Amino acid sequence: MQKLILTVLLLVASFSLLEAQVTQRGAFVTSPSADEEICLSSSIPISGRVTNRDAVMRTLLARFEIRNMVTGIGTFSASITLLDVPAGASVDTAFGQYVTNPNLLAQLGSFFACIHVFALDSVGGVIASWPFADSACVRLFGIRTTSLPSNDPEDNYSKTAGGDIPDQTRWVSIGATVVDGDSETWDPPPPRYTPEGGGVGPSNFSDPVVKMDRSDVNGKLYEGSGVGDTLASFPFNLTGQIKAVLTFDFMRSGKHLYPDRWDVSIMTGPEQTVLNAKGEVIRPGDSLILEFKDPSEPSCNPSANGWRRIAGIDGGHDLEFQSFWIWMTDTSATIRLTDGQPQTIPLDRNYFTDGFRYRLRLKANNNSANISPADDNDPWYIDHFTLMIPRRPELEVKWARVVTPYTKIPFSAAAALPVYLGIRSIAEGFGIPTSIKAEITDEGGNSVYFQSMPLNSMPAGGDTVIRMPDWNAQSVIKTSSKFTVTGSLSSSSFDEYTQDDETFSTYFSNIETGTDNSAFQEFAYDDAGISPNAGGGNDIPFIAQITGAGIGFQNGSGSYAVKFTLPFADTIQGARIYFAGGNPAPDAIRISILEGNPNSCVPGEVVQMSGSPATIEEARQGGLFNQFWAYFFPKPIVLPRGVYWMSVSQLSLNTMTMGGDLSRGGGVITVADDSRQQIAPLYSSPYGTQWSPTQNNGDVSCAFAVETMAGSGNWSEWMPPIGFWPTNVSGHSNQALSWDPTLTAPYIKAGSFMPMIRVIAGSLQSVHSGVTPPANQDFGFGDIYPNPFTPVAKAIKLSFTLTEDAPYSLVIDDEFGREVRVLAKEKLEKGSHAAFWDGRDDAGAYVPPGVYFCRLQTADRTAIVKILVVE
């Protein structure tokens, strides 16, 4: 995933507010001014200008009212009769004072202040048919100091005629709207609400989030450059404080797919900054600016130059919400983004006053410059604004997922599906242990997985991804293919300020679940589906420039390879390969299994197997093109647990025209230069999220490789951090871009296809596709006996298995995650082992009755078992 860019922005940017005076020629509000903030309590003059647009003298009635935009409740009303106004004449009219009271909630929020003009007849009645009746309105904001701590999960959003807006009792919102995060973003932060429960708020959103873009609440685009919505907080009293924490979550672009050259038809999302090889900006990005109100400015209506820039977030494209965190003192601010290290900047002003305010301002441009493709509104999605004085721990469960990079996996791989939780420490780093939980339920709501794990410490503002014990889903995937993955805190004491201690996501198993043992069990990355039809998934034009014609090596040989990981020893039977119809000749191909390395993006040598050759040469099957076709090794190959590659080589000089899938081949240019270019793959998060309604996403940036010539060993990374990517441009076998190096075109198209190779591994009826794993094959705990147990009567035996020679630790934790006893820390050989716990802690005292957890941990694996201690 593209790295976030954090800068302290010092440039002056133009900024235009939503036009607030909606007027015709006959009426004009002169006081209050457009978008004026009314401090509770205060007294402001109310006045307007009335013009008789009729051709004859008229007696006019001018009526002024102030009415809440959300509730419709009026807070001020006054009328004045203007006698004998000459034709075309204008009259300035005062309606008195609008006196506010801080104890009247009706005066808090967003308002329209409107003047209406009517003509009266000779007896004082309104002439209903008078064609020159006019109205004009400005927007007002009634604000007051807000209490701390402040956390806004957007549940209390407000509904107006123009659209849903952020809570009017907390925010001055110029154009920002509230939308359903479940509909418009991937995996939004908690709290989450189910549709069955009716959602939350006036529009029943499952997860409301704030949307900021280049259009106002009515969808009208702002004029000019460096423009966009603004969202300003009400004032806070920070007098006497010495530190404060401000955080929020954000996603750039929302729920979009990024296939090869994804911005050909529309420039999706806020554009990121593009540099040249010297680090100079050759295209500025669309930024989200954080600003603090200058302490010398009043709490209400600070001047246009009364806001100080603190930081900016560059534009880009996200597949998950990112975190912004800032720790403030009276002299400095420490800022952290999800992907970055903390950065401390000096503050030249002390912001700890009785009128502290912050705001977000979108600084975006129409980058299409009126040529194709068009730019969208550069949307940002924001959630969980939190301002607090950090005196207690505060944790946020950001997400919970079962993560695989594949669109289809074999049944054997379902025995060890990785489960991850994303946790963030919002306040200071805590030293009091707690624990986190993960639960998986099937479509019927039945629990099929439950694990708890201690969490001992986290850095302030830091994100921590925790791998829970793997999920063995083999017993449930035949009855359910859709699962809900829920993550939560075990203790509510670590969620004092906010409502973010539980969230969930959806996982689709994508496994062949028929009863026929001959069904193909495969590792697949393409989007052709679990059981692909002819023509499915291939959308590359290449040589023939006809979609579906395929990819390949023109007038030369070469190889494509796909990476796959075996969680256990398994049997590889062959590969299913999609050969397109651009060249239906029965040319020679070679299929091989190659060694892999978790830290490398290219394959190694051919796997050496005694009596089972890991490579075959065949002719492409005549007539069986434009579909997946299976090629089997003469004898199935048993491979130990590990990382491997499956390669397909073209041995002739004819174009191979393999199928090419575009679904997850998108990238963005971060450095553009004639000799040096950098393309950040969009699907590169190892923890991913969904990229389609029924499929899952993990990191595919290191999943493919290309070799020229075939057998040369000259493998290249498919999505290298520097240089071109492979693509379908005719005549360029290693060319990824369609762009102007001088950037005379304001947009950049980048990306790559994915070769359509599926590794055949596994069997529906065998746990490990015909391989019978030895008793010590699976990492984790075996028999635990007795359980429950009474410490003074008998020790509990803890049987466990290591799958490789490694240092390990065996630790007892209580139900709050506090370490009670270290049973062992040493290195053991792989295999079966046992340890005993007598129920005592490290000090030698017996532990009280209750729930405890035994944690088996190596450098990259963790297993946990629950123990019940009784009297």
Secondary structure as UniProt FT lines:
FT   STRAND          6..7
FT   TURN            25..26
FT   STRAND          27..31
FT   TURN            34..35
FT   STRAND          36..39
FT   STRAND          43..51
FT   STRAND          58..68
FT   TURN            69..71
FT   STRAND          74..85
FT   TURN            87..88
FT   STRAND          90..99
FT   TURN            102..103
FT   HELIX           105..107
FT   STRAND          109..120
FT   TURN            122..123
FT   TURN            128..129
FT   TURN            131..132
FT   STRAND          134..143
FT   STRAND          150..152
FT   TURN            155..156
FT   STRAND          158..159
FT   STRAND          164..165
FT   TURN            168..170
FT   STRAND          171..175
FT   STRAND          177..180
FT   HELIX           181..184
FT   HELIX           195..197
FT   TURN            201..204
FT   STRAND          208..212
FT   TURN            217..218
FT   STRAND          230..233
FT   TURN            239..240
FT   STRAND          244..252
FT   TURN            260..263
FT   STRAND          266..267
FT   STRAND          274..275
FT   TURN            277..278
FT   STRAND          281..283
FT   STRAND          287..293
FT   TURN            295..296
FT   TURN            304..305
FT   STRAND          307..313
FT   STRAND          322..328
FT   STRAND          332..337
FT   TURN            338..339
FT   STRAND          343..346
FT   TURN            354..355
FT   STRAND          358..364
FT   TURN            367..370
FT   STRAND          374..375
FT   STRAND          380..388
FT   STRAND          394..402
FT   HELIX           411..415
FT   STRAND          417..425
FT   STRAND          434..441
FT   TURN            443..444
FT   STRAND          447..455
FT   TURN            460..461
FT   STRAND          463..471
FT   TURN            474..479
FT   STRAND          482..489
FT   HELIX           492..494
FT   STRAND          502..508
FT   TURN            517..518
FT   STRAND          522..524
FT   TURN            534..537
FT   HELIX           542..544
FT   TURN            547..548
FT   TURN            554..555
FT   STRAND          558..566
FT   STRAND          570..579
FT   TURN            581..582
FT   STRAND          588..595
FT   TURN            598..599
FT   TURN            610..611
FT   STRAND          615..619
FT   TURN            622..623
FT   STRAND          627..639
FT   STRAND          642..650
FT   STRAND          660..661
FT   TURN            663..664
FT   STRAND          666..671
FT   STRAND          678..681
FT   TURN            693..694
FT   TURN            701..702
FT   STRAND          704..707
FT   TURN            710..711
FT   STRAND          715..717
FT   TURN            730..731
FT   TURN            733..734
FT   STRAND          737..738
FT   TURN            741..742
FT   STRAND          749..751
FT   STRAND          754..755
FT   STRAND          757..761
FT   TURN            764..765
FT   TURN            767..770
FT   TURN            775..776
FT   STRAND          780..785
FT   TURN            791..793
FT   STRAND          796..802
FT   STRAND          806..814
FT   TURN            815..816
FT   STRAND          819..828
FT   STRAND          831..837
FT   TURN            842..843
FT   STRAND          850..857
FT   STRAND          862..869
//
